[in-house]
Amino acid sequence: MTLINDFMSLIYPRHCEACANGLFKHETYICNHCKLNLPKSNYHKNDQNELSQTFAGRVPLTHGLCFYLFEKSGKVQKLLHAIKYQDQKELAQFIGNLYAQELAKTTIKDEIDVIIPIPLHQKKLKQRGYNQSEWFAKGLATALEKPLDIHSFERAHETSTQTKKKKYQRWENVEGIFKIKEQNVLVKKHVLLVDDVITTGATIEAAWLALKDIEGIKISVASIAFAARKQ
Ligand SMILES: [Zn+2]
């Protein structure tokens, strides 16, 4: 494996996905300098955080978590861009793994029962070939030793009436975007919903509308980054 890596780095010099500097042999995806200096939220140390406040009165979150804070034109945006548009799904998994190492030091690890990534639109999934949130969730699930559930929850197919409705509505109708395939497996479970970026929280709110009637369900969210509304 090392031989292959060395050979590959001769042809394709490896660089940090955040700052573009060359990587040392022992570094993967993100250089050590960026690992230490990227803007972490540390929200797992404070439940009264800005992400949780975004959902106040909308979604009864147990924990609102994100690894990084989004800054326009910053290094976190570069990471997200690589994950979404440059086929860097393994980078998302790697970041999930990094974040899990921090979460594992808290009691949050013991509280979570199952990890569910927000499903992608069928159309987008076909275009991109992968769901970046699923790869981030995979990194979290492996390192936290939790089950990853990509079957119970899905995006509802958009009907033509929904499309029509949207055209004439001034605000987005979040109800009916997601649906549950397997209700029973989620009864009394603490679900960690995972998305790549959280901004207004509309997607998570839509997911909650589909989940909220399941008996005894608890919900927390985790994303790679959170873009506070002031930006
Ligand atoms: Zn770097």
Boltz pocket constraint, residues with backbone or C-beta under 6 A from the ligand:
constraints:
  - pocket:
      binder: B
      contacts: [[A, 16], [A, 17], [A, 18], [A, 19], [A, 20], [A, 21], [A, 30], [A, 31], [A, 32], [A, 33], [A, 34], [A, 35]]
      max_distance: 6.0
